[in-house]
Amino acid sequence: MRVAAGALAALALAAGLAGCSSPTDTDLPDLSGLGLTSTSCEDTVQMSGIATGEEDAVLECWVGSPEATFLDTADSILDLLLDANGSAEDVSGALCWSDTVTDAEASACRAVLVGDTESGTLVSAVVSLVDPADVIGAISDDPADAEVEAALAGAALEVLVFSEPVSAEVGDLTGG
């Protein structure tokens, strides 16, 4: 599936940026307050098979049907990533793809940099609809915003949250 490919690409990018330095201490947030439940990544549809060979990497998968849309859930996860990692900077614009909502794929990526690009850590989240064809297929051909919001709210989601160390090879993730 394309979402898994996007998540794998994000992992590959982060792994390609990973250095040999030990990662800055980071925390992956508890997503249960968003209506999600922790699960094995192997027990997911979109994220199954995702793994990293990076020794310092941490991966967690979550599933559920939050009341919010998956894009609002992605933004809430970004807020949790920033809150859990006090000095973190949002680098989603530099590291992630644009949010995608089609009947073939519905995914969003959010990322933060904790520390610096020499010895810091990237903490990222990939949020996807479990069955985008079902959700998007139920929307009329010319939907009002309220119809789209209603279809996306409460839809079954999968979330991959991961952290990996970065190195000086990352370049300017902050746009500064």
Steps between C-alpha positions, in 0.01 A plus 500: 500500500611856438471600866738227603729609218482861626571388854786284379633797304486715814679227695757463223555876495541511875723191492706656223542806717585297808852523626710303740453743787280406791155656472376787709258379766152505349159384605236349277166630622213293637229525233227330704348839584425543130291182490784277377627169636858378486550192283771301330585647160464148361131510600429799275386523138688805374809484722556124508851401404653835587822456689831673536843354542619810684615393847384821670162515325174462688174412321148488637170437323155612611150428369155637564212713382544843659211744489723747312593472132831334420651839408389650832638188671834549320511862621416387856781245483739776389395701806566194720842447336590861574366482857678170574830635371534849648766643271362342181448694179233416242684385184198346327532738205857388434466128568142399416289472187180703452187362664325263261129420486385277214312173475836325445689665786431730790808583702668778691850534641625720783859526629702681764871546553619464859844646552717594206582345165830363628389307806122541508210272428214505252164398643235442234143381466319357198121496526289312245147385440475121522257482205505824301292354215210433738519839670554714190263285293215591735542871420286648220659624177458867595519499879466793735779540755265375773444174311873441465559580869219263602642218286853542633400540866495170682659306212734214590861617516846358535789705636871428487715706738876461485823666604847471355826690549609755238841622392653816354413365154137600553555859398254777580181342629380816669498725195721751684 
